[in-house]
Amino acid sequence: MKVSEISKILNKPFEGEDIEILSVREIENADENSIIFISDKKQDIEKFVGLVISPFKPNNIKYKSIIIVEDVKLAMIEVLKLFDWHKTSKNSFISEKSTILENVEIGENTTIMDFVYISKNVKIGKNCLIYPFVYIGENVKIGDNCIIYPHVYIGEFCIIGNNVILHAGVKIGSDGFGYYKNKKIPQIGNVIIEDDVEIGANSCIDRATISSTIIKKGTKIDNLVQIAHNVIVGKNCYIASQTGIAGSSKIGNNVILAGQVGIADHSIIEDNAILLAKAGANGYVEGNKIYGSALPLLERMQYLRIINIIKKLPEIYELFNKLKASNKEGSS
């Protein structure tokens, strides 16, 4: 791809040679046919590259061409799309090694690879790409332009919207963790994944007990996240790895949950809340605020002293109340 073509896509002029670009690389591994992106002058090291995309002209990096942009990350997104191998199918292909039961509808230009199992009454939209060893249960509906990677499980009656990406090992619609007096509560609801959602590898979203567990439009979920039955996650949320959300919790729109956040059952997290790593929520969390996490990293002996003081807090509090009462008596 020529620099001039990239320039047109970014709608920004270029300076230098109109060279052929072969790859996108980080600065350390770049060569004279590579693009690099720099946003910080600390990245301006001695190097010779093909094309620089940056908000400033570097002093130490030598280059054949440069495109000046205001927002490097937005430019990077547009350029990476040109090199992206994550693409939906261009040609319809249904493997003879897949298993497809009766009354299944498959849209045009959808590819079904080897060893995919599709149950009865399933509807799959157009331009989807379904990798080997995917299980799709009865009465599932999948929209257009979806990518479903190997070993994904989509349970019965679940609904997947358009432009959804399910990475390897995702489980949609496993039974919720519901028991009463050692008896299993039947989980007869489903999961609804709305449009433009991406779910990372080995994350699990449980079906509702009766109604629906819902992940709303535009939400992005990292690897190894657990979302329990009857949870509702709002629009455009970001949920990082090892977060666990217990049953019947409601997460608002534009919420960010950092790594290892724990949400207790029936909690409500309002819109635009940010919970930092290892934070725990139990009940109601007001929106438009940032909430701290657990203790920061501490040297071991200091940590043990703090924990020892925490253990003594009830005793200290009782002594404090006695002193407070005696002071009142003395002043009277």
HELIX and SHEET records of a PDB file:
HELIX    1   1 VAL A    3  LEU A   10  1                                   8    
HELIX    2   2 ILE A   27  ASN A   29  5                                   3    
HELIX    3   3 LYS A   41  GLN A   43  5                                   3    
HELIX    4   4 VAL A   72  PHE A   83  1                                  12    
HELIX    5   5 ARG A  300  LYS A  311  1                                  12    
HELIX    6   6 LEU A  313  SER A  331  1                                  19    
SHEET    1   A 5 PHE A  14  GLY A  16  0                                        
SHEET    2   A 5 ILE A  61  ILE A  68 -1                                        
SHEET    3   A 5 LYS A  47  SER A  54  1                                        
SHEET    4   A 5 SER A  34  PHE A  37  1                                        
SHEET    5   A 5 SER A  23  VAL A  24  1                                        
SHEET    1   B11 PHE A  93  ILE A  94  0                                        
SHEET    2   B11 THR A 111  ILE A 112  1                                        
SHEET    3   B11 LEU A 129  ILE A 130  1                                        
SHEET    4   B11 ILE A 147  ILE A 148  1                                        
SHEET    5   B11 ILE A 165  LEU A 166  1                                        
SHEET    6   B11 GLU A 198  ILE A 199  1                                        
SHEET    7   B11 LYS A 220  ILE A 221  1                                        
SHEET    8   B11 TYR A 238  ILE A 239  1                                        
SHEET    9   B11 ILE A 256  LEU A 257  1                                        
SHEET   10   B11 ILE A 274  LEU A 275  1                                        
SHEET   11   B11 ILE A 290  TYR A 291  1                                        
SHEET    1   C10 THR A  99  ILE A 100  0                                        
SHEET    2   C10 TYR A 117  ILE A 118  1                                        
SHEET    3   C10 TYR A 135  ILE A 136  1                                        
SHEET    4   C10 TYR A 153  ILE A 154  1                                        
SHEET    5   C10 LYS A 171  SER A 174  1                                        
SHEET    6   C10 CYS A 204  ASP A 206  1                                        
SHEET    7   C10 GLN A 226  ILE A 227  1                                        
SHEET    8   C10 GLY A 244  ILE A 245  1                                        
SHEET    9   C10 GLY A 262  ILE A 263  1                                        
SHEET   10   C10 GLY A 280  ALA A 281  1                                        
SHEET    1   D10 GLU A 105  ILE A 106  0                                        
SHEET    2   D10 LYS A 123  ILE A 124  1                                        
SHEET    3   D10 LYS A 141  ILE A 142  1                                        
SHEET    4   D10 ILE A 159  ILE A 160  1                                        
SHEET    5   D10 ASN A 190  ILE A 193  1                                        
SHEET    6   D10 SER A 212  ILE A 215  1                                        
SHEET    7   D10 ILE A 232  VAL A 233  1                                        
SHEET    8   D10 LYS A 250  ILE A 251  1                                        
SHEET    9   D10 ILE A 268  ILE A 269  1                                        
SHEET   10   D10 TYR A 284  VAL A 285  1                                        
SHEET    1   E 2 TYR A 179  TYR A 180  0                                        
SHEET    2   E 2 LYS A 183  LYS A 184 -1                                        
END                                                                             
